[in-house]
Amino acid sequence: MISPPLSISPQAVAAPASGIAAVMKHGFGRSDIIPLWVGEGDLPTPAVICHAAAAALERGETFYMPQPGIPELRRALAEYHDRVYHGLFGKQFEPGRFFVTGSGMQAIQLAVRVVAGVGDEILVPTPAWPNFSAAVGVAGAHVREVAMQFDPTGWILDLALLEASISPKTRAIFLNSPSNPTGWTAGPLLLKAILDLSRKHGLWIIADEVYGRFTYSRALAAPSLHSLITEEDRVLFVNTFSKNWAMTGWRIGWIEAPVALGPAIENLIQYSTSGVAVFMQRAACTALNDGEAFLTAQMDRCRRGLERVSSVLATSSRIHFAPPGAFYLFFGIDGVTDSTAFAGRLLRETGVGLAPGRAFGMAGEGYFRLCFARETEDLATAAERLLELLNHGA
């Protein structure tokens, strides 16, 4: 607790500690941990991407560049979206819609700043990644959780409850699909209904499609608002290079927004980071242009990981989960009422690190997030250790 005489802002005082980090710190320094708690796989960034960054440094590209990103990267982002979403606006994506940020997290922070201010509200279907709610709180706004319901065929978002949660202070809906942590993926009809709701009430949608390529239906991408919106719709897309191309440590992402918002977003970038290092942007260009083979291989690896870990966990009558997108298995354990305490015990007694569901909102209590973007043998070992603990009365 911060001592009151320091007189820091209420938003800084109220910023919550991460429920995931609370468990992780207990495993620090242990060599026997199987760490499945964080949102990253165990593959390093492809060499071709690293070489692009090194080459830029060798060329001396270490100076300031335009705030929204170098033209080559903005153009590469537009062309990437053309390839993945097939020009669903009825025309090609414009480079002017894309703004480079210092991570997907910064993209979220800037998107919140664009649409909401002190005292405003943003609706968040939960369970949800806790960093979004924290970003809203640091901005002086508030999150109103809309609890989703578990179903073995997939988590359910109640549209009537979502609309009933709208108040005069509501400014936006946060839509993360495929979802971290649940893997829930909104279908085209539901996306259309949410877009209609936003139009009806004059709300923004902050669309987090970070895991949009992690779909296990063999489609190129998960259903996306890109197929439905017009240039006039109030939709901000936030994304990152972290997941698709194993670049979590690089801290580079992007916002996609209506071109008319360009000056406002550029100013927010100017007054936060003043832009992303050029050598990182060169690496990002290479990821977009030459990284599809790596992404395909990573998807195949995730598919094998999901099959392996789910086949083991499904043998327990106490464990339940829905088929996921993204690269997380979010599973519940019957009889567990304190997921943080259980995750701590699991770590101490078996060396398996899971993220407790309570960290993702009250709707996540009793559940656990497991990242399956890892070696299948590690995943099988972790699942077997968990079952052993449950079989011994946990």
N, C-alpha and C positions, 0 to 999 in steps of 0.2 A: 504493500500500500504506500502511495506517495504521501509524504508529509504535507499537510495543508499549507504551511508557510511558503512552499515553493511556488504556489499560485499558478499552476499550469491550467490549461483549458479543460473544461468539463469533458470535451470530446476525447482528449488524450487520456484523462483519468478513466473514462468509461470504456476505452478500447479493450475488448476482452482478450484474455490469454487463449492461445490455441489449445483446444482439447486434444488435438492430435499430438502436438508438441509435448503436452503434459505426460503422455505415455512414452513418447520417444526418448525423453531425457533420462528415463530409468534404464534405457538400454545403451546409453552412451558409454563407449569404451569396451563393450563386450564383443568378443570375436565369434560367439556362437549364435548370434542373432540371425534369423531369417526375416529381413525387413520388408514387410508387405504393406506398410502403413502409409507411405507417401505416394503422391501421384506421378511416379516416373518408373520407367523400366530400368533394366540393368545393362542396356546396350549403350556404348559411347556414340557420340556424334560421328556420322560417316566421315571418312578421311577427306573426301572430295570437298565437303563443306568447310572443314578446317583449313584445307589448303587455300581455299578462296580468301579466307580471312588473313592468312599469313601473307599471301601475295599482295593484298591491299596494304598491309603494313610495310612490306618491302618497297612498295611504290611510294611510300610516304603519305598515304591517305589518312592523315591524323588531324585534319583541320575541321572547322565548323562546316556544316552542310545545311541545306534547307530544312526548316523545322518539321514539315510533314513527311520528310524522307527523301532520299535521292530519287530522281526521276526513274532510274532503271528499276528500282525496287517497286515503286508504285505501279509501273507498267507491268512488271512481272506478277504482281498481285492480281491485277486486272486480268491478265492472260490466264493465270492459274484458275481464277473463278470462271472464266469462259470455258475452260476445259472441263472443270468439275460440274458446273451447273448449266452448261450448254446455252449460255446467253439467255437465261430465263426472263430477263426483262424484255425480251423481244428484240434486243440489240446487244452489242458488246458492252461489257463492263467498262466504265470510265476510270482511268487511273486517278482522276480527281476525287473519287469516292474513298480512297485509301490513305490512311495516316499512320505512319510508323510510330510505335510506342516502345518504351523500355520495359517490355514484358506484357503478358496478358493481364497481369494484375494492375499495371498502370492503365491499360486500356479500360478496365472496369472502373478504376478511380476517376478517370477523365469522363467516361460516359455518365457516371453518377453526377459529376459536377455540371455536365451539360443539361441534365434534365431535372435535377432536384436541388433544393437549397435547405436551409435551416428550417426545421419543423415540418417539412414535406414527408410523404410516405412513399415507399416502394413495396409492391406486393411480391412476395417470394414463395413459390411452392417449395415445401420442405418434405423430406430431408434435402438439404442443399449445402454446397460448399461453404464453410463458415466465413471465408475471407470476403465474400460479397457483402454479407450483413455487416461485417466489421467496416468495410469501406464506406458503406452508407452511413454508419454511425459516426465515423471520423469526419464525414462531410457535414454533420449536424442534422442529417435527416434520420428517418426511422424506418425500420422494416416491419411489415405486417406479415407474419407467417400464414401461409395457407397450407394446411396439412394435407398431404396426399395419403391415399389408402393403399395398403399392400394387397395385392392379388397374385396368386401363383402364376398367372399369365402375364403379369406386368403391373407396375404401380399405376394408380388411377388418380388423375386430376379432375376434381369435381368442378365443372364450369360454373354451376350455380353458386357454389361456395366462393369461387374466385370472384364472381361479380358482386356477391353480397359483401365481400371484404373491401370493396371500393368505397372510399370516403371522400369528402371534399378536399382532403389533403393529399389524396393519391395522385402521383405524377407519372408512375411507370409500373410496368410488370417486368420482372426479371425472369427470363425464360432460358433455362439451361437444358438443351436437348441435343444429343444424348447427355444424360445427367451424370454429374458427379455429386453424390456417390451411388445412386440407385441403378444407373444404367437405363432408366426410363427414357424412351424415345417417343416423341410426339409424332403421330401420323399426320398425313396431309389434311384430313378433315378436322382434326383437333387444332392444327396450326391455323387453318382458315377461321375456325371459331374464335380463337384467341385474337387473331388479327381483327376480326369483326368487332370483338369486344373493345379492343383498343381504339378503333375508329369511332365506335358509338360514344365512348366516354372521353375522347380526346386525350388518350394516354400514350406515352411512349412505350416501346418494348425494347429492353436491352437483351439482345439475343446472343447468348453465349454458346457458340457452336464449335468450341475448342475440340470436342470429340466427334465432330461431324463426319470424319472419315473412318471412325471406328464403329463400323456396323457389320454385323455377322450374317447378313442376308445376301452377300456377294454383290450388293449394289455398290456403285462407286462412292456414294455418300448417303448419309441419312436424310430423310425428308427435311426440307429447309424452307424458311420463310422467303428465301430467294425466289422460289417458284411462284410466290403469291403477291409480293408487294409491288407497288408503283413508286416512282421517285417521290411522290408526295407523302407516302406513308411515314409515320414517326417510328422508324426502326433504326437502332444502332447495333451493329454487329461487333462483338469483341472476340479476338482470337489471338493465337500465339503460335510461334514456331516450336514450342517446347515439346509437344507430344508427338506430332507427326514425324519429326526428324530428329528425335532424341537430343533436343537442344535446351533442356531445362536450365542448365547453368549459364546460358548465354543471355537470358533476360531480354528478349526481343519479341514484340507482338505487333498487333495492328488494330485499328478501329476502321470499320467501313460505315460510312454515313452519307446522307444526302450532300451533294456538292455545296449547297447553300450554307452548310454548317462549317465549311472550311476555315473561314477566318476565326471563328470562336475556338475550334479545336486547335488550330495552330497557336493561338495565344495561350491556351492552357498548356500545351507542350512547352512553349517558350518559358512560361513561368514555373515550370516544374523541373524538367531535365534539360531543356534547350536542345533536345534531339538525341538521337541514338548514334553511337560511334559508327563511322563509315565502314570500317573493316567488318563489323557485325552485319551491316546491311549488305555488303558484298557476299558474305556467307549466306545470308537469307535469300538473296537472288539465286544462288546456286542450289539451295534447298528446293526452291520452287521449280526451277528449270530442270534440275537433274536428279531430284530426290524421289521420284515416283517408285523406282525399283526398290529402294530401301523401305519406303512406306508399305508397299505390297508385301515384302518379306516380313516386316514387323507385324502386319495384320495377320499373316498366316501363323506367325509365332504366338500371337495373342490368342488366336482361335484354338491352337493346340493347348495353350496354358489354361484357357477356360474349360475346355473339355476334360482336362486332367483333374483340375481341382474340384470341379463341380461333380465329377463322377465319384470322387471320394466322399465329399461332404453329403451327397445325396443318400448315402447309406445310413445316415443317422436320422432317426425319426424326430429328433429334437430340432433339426436344422431346416429352415425353409428359405427359399429365395426365388426370384423371378428371373427369366432369361434377360441378360443385360446387353446394352450397348456399351460404349466407352471401353475402358479396360479394368473395370472394377466388378467384383462380385459383392453385393451388399446382402448379407444373409442375417436372418434372425435366429436366435437360440431360445427355445422355449424354456421358461424358468429363470432367465437372466433379466433382472430389473435394474441393474446398475452396470452399464456397458463399460464405463471407465474403470471401475474396480475390477471387473472380469478381465479386461484387456491387460491391466497391470499384473494380475495373477498369471494369466497366460504367458506373459513375457518372462516373469520371474521363474516359473516352473518349467517352461518348455522352450524358451528362446524364440517364440513366434511373435512378431510384432504386427498387430492389427490396429486400425483406427477405430476408436469407439464410436458407435452410432450417435451417442448423445452430442458429440461435437458438431453434428450436422442439423441440430434443432431437436425439439422435443419429439417430433414425429419419428426420429431415428433411434430413440431409446430402445435398447434390447437388440439392436442390430450392430453389425461390424462391417467395415469396408476392407476388402482385400484386393490389392493390385495384382493382377495376373499377367502383367507384361514382363514376365521373368522366365527363367529356366524351368521347364516342367518338373524336373526332379526336385527342385527346391519347393515348388508348389505342392507336390504330392507329399513330401516330408512334412511340410507345415500343416497340411490338412490332417495327416495321420496323427501328428502330435496333438492337435486340437481334439480329435475324436478320442484319443487315449485319455485326455484330461476329463472329457465329458463322461466317459465310461467309468471313471473312478469317482463319480459323484459330484462333479463340479456343477 
